[in-house]
Amino acid sequence: MRTLRQTTHARTLGALGLAATALLAAAACGPSDDKGGPTAPPRSSASASGTPSASPSVAASASAVPSASEPGRPGEAEGDSTGIDGNCPDDYTEVKVEWAVPPTKDDSKLLLTVTNTGTKPCRLRTHPVLRLKDGHGRLVAVFENSKPQTEVTLAPGREAYAGLLLREGGKDVSSLVKTMALAPHGQRPDHNTGEGVLLQMPKGGVYVDDKARVTYWNNSSEAAVSPLFVH
């Protein structure tokens, strides 16, 4: 975005320079008796250098990009390490999903791992807000007693974890779910803005019932999955 602004500025200066040169040349020559048509306007700097000017589509894209001074969601500004309510911003985190235990033993338990990909520490003060992409948008409940005693703080490159229990019943009374919507970190369940990321479930999909629950984010993977085995 800065490059586009610098390029536009350089072309403007080039055009002004050529215009000034043309005016000086006209003043040196003095009035002319030539009764021909008006003098052709000076060429732009792009034409003078042989470089083609930006296409309309490029110009439209550049003008559509908001500047850094325009307001946006918390955590979107470059270098901003604060997200919603002081949580890690989505732009500087990555979340992956894997089995909590080998699926040959138990395919009802998953482990969510979030990594701080930014350059500053950030916090995870809540639990993952998950909605099932099953046509109903059901919200996954929470293990309320899984909240850690100390707030999770992620240094750059470090990870935090959350356990996800998919069901308590059998597959025959469960729904096959291939993706889940993860809301931005810190967003309350009652604020569904439609933003966030889609988490791909392993094995082409998992079976989920209405007893599905997720834990709070935790610094320890063992602490994150332990509530999954007590239900």
N, C-alpha and C positions, 0 to 999 in steps of 0.2 A: 504494500500500500504506500509506503514511503517512496519506493522506487518509482511508482507511477507518478506521484506528485513531483518528484525531482525531474523526471523526464519531461513532464508537461511544462515545468518552469523553464527548463533549458530551451525547449522549442520556442517558448514565448520570447525569451531574451534574444534568441537567434533571429526571430522575425523582426523584433524591434531594431536590432543592429542593422539588418539589411535595409529596413525602411529608412534609418538615419543616414546610411551610406548613399541611398538613392537621393535623398533630399540635398545632401552636401554636393553631390555631383550636379544636380540641377541648378543649384545656386552658383556654382563655379562657371557653368556654361552661359548663364545669363538668359534673358528672354530669347525666344526663338520665333522666327517668322513662319516656321513650318505650320501649315494649316491642317496637318493630318489629325488622326484621332488621338485620344488621350493615351498617355504612357501606360503600358501594362503595369499592374501592381507588382511589387517585389515578390519573389518566390519565397515560400516558407523554408525554414532551415532544413526540413526533411527533404524537400525537393532539391535544394542546393547540394546536399550531401549525397543524394542518390538513394537515401534510405526511405522506403515507403512509409507513409503516415499510418497511424494506428487505425485499424478497421473500426467501423461503427460498433461492432459487438464488443470489442475490447474497451472502447470508451464507455459504453453502457455499463459494462461490468465494473469498471473502475469507479464510476459515479455511484454505483449501487452499494459499494462497500462502505459501511459506516466508519467514521473516523474514531480515533481513540478517545476523543472528547465526548462522543455521544454516549448516553446512558445505555446500559445493557444489564443482563443478569449478573449477579455477584459472581466473581471468579472468572469472568470472560475477558476482562481487560488484560493486556499483555503484562506479565509479571505479577499479577494479582494472585495471591495464594489463599484468599479467603472466599469460601463458597457460602451457601445458604446457612444463616445462623452460625457462622464461624466454622462450618464443616469444610472438608476437603472439596475443592471444586472438581466437577466432572472432567474439565479440560486437562487436569493434571493427575488423573487416576485411570487405572485399567483394572477391570474385574474379569476373572476367569472362573469357570465352574468345572468341578471334577468330583469324582466319587469320594465320599468320606471313608468308605470301606470297599473292597473289591466287589463288584456287582455279582460275582458268582456266589458271594455270601449274603449280600443285602443290597438291593437296588432301590431302596427307599430313602437313602440318606446321601446328601450332597454336601460338599464343602465349597464355599465362596471365598475367593482370595482377592483382595484389593491391594494394588501397588501404587505408591506415590511416585509418579513419573515426573514431578516437578523438581524445582531446585530449592524449595523451602519446605520446612516442616508444616504439616497440616493436621487437623483433628477430625476424628470420627466420633460424634457425640450420640449417635442414634443407632438404630438397626437398619438393615436394608429394607426399603419399602418395595415390595414385590407384588405385581399383579399377574395373574395367569392369563395367557393369551389363548383362551379356550372358547372365545365367543361371548363370554359373560363378564370378563374383566374382574374376576373375583380377587379380592385382596388376601394375601397370605397373612395369617395371624402371627403373633409374636410370643416367644417364650419370655414372659415378663420377668422371670427370676434369673434370666441369663445376663442381665446388665452387669458389666464389670465394675469393681469397686473404684477403679481409677480410670479416668478418661483416656481413650486411646489417642496417642499422638504418633503420627507417622513421619519419620525422617525421610529425606529423599532416598528412594530406592527400597525402602522397607515395606513390609507387608502386614496386613491385618486379616482376620478371618471371621466368617460367620457360618454356622451350621444350618442346614435346611432339611427338615423332615418332610418328605413328600406325602406320606400317607400312613395311616395306622391300620387300614383294612386291606383287603386283597385287591388285585388288579381288576377283578371282575366288577367291582363297584367303584372303580376309579376312572378318571378321564385321562386320555393321552394328551400330554402337553409337550410341544416341541420348543417353545420359547416362553420366556417370562420377561415382563417389562420392569426394569429397575429404575425407580425414580431418582432424581438428583440427590446426592448425599445431603441429609438434613431436611429434606422436604417432608412435611407431615402427610400422613395417609389421606387426610380429608382434603388435601390440596392436590388434585389430579390435573396437572397442566398439560399432560401428554408428552412432556419432555423426558429425557433420560436415555437409556440404552436398552437394546434387546439382548438378553442372555440366551445363547443357544444351549439347549439341554443336551447332554451326552447321549450316545446310543440312538440318535435319531428321535428321541422323545422319551419322556418319563411318565409314569402313572401317578396321578395326584388326586387325593380326595379332599373333603372339606375339613379334615383334621390337619392339613399342612400347616407347619409353623417354621419360623426362622428365628435365629438368635440375634442378639446384639453383636456388633463388631467387637472383636477381642484380639489382643496381641498374641494370644496363644491358640494354635489350631486345636490342641487337645481340649482346652477349655471351651472352645467354640462348638465342638461336636459332642461333648459329654452330655448335654441335655437331650440329645437325640436318642440316647439309649435309656432314658428314664421317662417313660410315658405309659 
